[in-house]
């Protein structure tokens, strides 16, 4: 089971021949996973717990933020100058 949300925004501005672009993104995911490992560990669980069914459970959430900033300057019809940066930050809690 997984719930997922994602958001993004693009802002553009022009100052003469200089173009600025900002791209922001944010996502949030909650998850709950199960995995059947009975074929590997069922024989070990039966003497101790009386069952041959063994599962691994994993749950948590992940949030992620991204930011990109670009500046572009047209020097001539054949030459364009571009510089930019990118940042990302992710949190995972299980």
N, C-alpha and C positions, 0 to 999 in steps of 0.2 A: 504494500500500500504506500502511495506517495502523493503528497499534495505539493504543487509547484506554483509559485507566483513569480512573474518577471516584469520589470518596468524599464523603460528606456526613454531618453530625451536627447534631441539634437538641437543645439543652438548655433546659429550662424550669424556673423556680423561682418560688414565690409567697411573698411576705413581707407578710402581712396583705392589704391591697387592692392592693399593688404586684406586678405580674407582670413578670418579666424573661425575655427570650428571647434565646438565642444560637444563631446559625446559621452553621456553618462548612462550607466546601467546598474540595476540592483536586482538580485534574485534571492528568493527564500524558498527552501525546500524542507519539508518534514517527511520522514520516512519511517517505515516499520517493515522489516524483512524477516522472514524465517527461512531456514534452510534445513532440509532433512538429511541428517548424517547417520541414519540408522544402519546403513550397510557397513559403515566403517566402525561405529562405536556401539551398536546395539548389543553385541555379544558381551561387552564390558558392563553395560547398564543392567542387563537382565539379572545376574546374580545379586547385585547390590539393591536394585530398585524393583525388580520383578517385571520390568517392561523391556521390550526390545526397540522401542521408538525413542529416538534421540533427535532433538532439534536445537539449532543455534538461533537465537533471537537477537536482532540488532535494531535499535531505533535511535533517532536523534534528529537534528536539523542542521542545515548549512545555510549561511547567509554570505552573499558575495557582492562587493561593490567594485565597479570598474569606472575609470575616468580616462578619457583621451582628450588631448588638446593639440590642435594643429594650427600653424600659421603658414600661409602661402602668399608669395609675392611674385607677380608676373613682371619679369625684368624686360622681356621682349616677347614678340609672338612665338619665338622658338625656345626661350629659356624661362624656366620657372624655378623659384627657390622655395623649399619647404623645410620646416623644422617642426618637431612635435615631441610629445612625451605621453607615456602611458603609465597608469597606476592601477593596481588591483589589490584588494584586501579580502580575505576569506576567513570565516569562522566556522568551525565544525564542532558541534557538541553531540556526543553519543551517550 
